Every structure is written in structure tokens, then in C-alpha cells.
Amino acid sequence: MKQDIHPDYKETTISCMCGVTYQTRSTGKDIQIGICAACHPFFTGEQRFVDTAGRVDKFTQRYGASTARRKKPSLASVSS
């Protein structure tokens, strides 16, 4: 193996926006993340729907809510 090619690993604190901190080793120092396992919806079971741009309203306004549905074929109209 070649000597002196591996990076230096040092003790690092990873901080999430929700306030949770983790201690680990990394090549970086004091890493800040936006979402972690303590606040991620997949792990917490909390489902949040964020529509900041109003995309759903814009789509509904542009195309409208379709109330006309295709009718299911009845068995009487199918001849055997």
C-alpha cells in the first residue's frame, strides 16, 4: 500500500437544522445539514405537503377539475 495518500480523519460534529447533533469522524469539520433522521418525514411518519408556489391551484385553475367521467361499460351492452 502507498503511504501518506489517505486523508486525515478528525472528530466532527454534524448539526441539523432541527437542533439534533451527531458526533462522528470525517475529513470535514463542523458539518451542517438541512434534514436528518430525527426530522425526516420518512422516519418520523409525519406527512407534510408543502405547496409554496401554488402549483396545485395554478393547475386546477388552468385545466379545471374534471367532473365528467367516462362511464364504465355495462355487462348488458356486451353481447355473448
N, C-alpha and C positions, 0 to 999 in steps of 0.2 A: 504494500500500500504506500502511496505517496504521503509524505509528511507535510504538515502545515498547509493543507488545502481546504480543511473544514472550517466553517465559520465559528465564531465564538458564541456559545450559548450562555445567556445570563438570566438570572431571576427576573421575571417580568410580571407586571400587574395588568390584567385585561379588565377594563371598566366598561360597563354597558350604560346606555342612556337611562335605564330604569333604576340604576343605583347598585346593581349586583357587581361584585368584583371577584375575579378569579386569579389565583397565583399559579404561574406555570413558568416554563423556560422557553425562551425564544431568542432570535437574533435581534429583534427589535426591542425597544424599551417603552414601557407605559403605553400600551395599545388601547385605543378607544373604539368601541363598536356600537352600532346602532340598535341591534336586536340580539338577544341571546336566548338560551333555552328557558330561562325563567320568565321571559315576557313574550316569547314567540307564540302565536295563536295555535300552531300545531301541537305544541307541548302543553299549553295551558287549557286547551279545549274551548277557548273563547273564540267565537267567530265575529270578526269585525268587518263591516262593509264600509269602505271609505270611497266616496264619490266626490272628490273635491272639485273636479272640473265640471260636474253636472252632465256627464256623458249620457247617463240613462235618460234624464229629462230631455236632453237635446235629441236623442234617438227617437223617443216617444213623440216629441213634437214634430220631428221631420217626417217620420213614417206612420205615426199614429198607432194606436193599439188596435190590432186586427180583431174584430168581433165576428166577422164572417168566417166560419169554419167549414171545412169540407165535410160533407155528410158521409157517414160510414155506409157501405153498401149493405143492403138488407139481404137476408137469405132468400126471401121470396122472389127477388128480382133475378136470382141466379137460377137458370133452368137446368134440370138434370136430365 
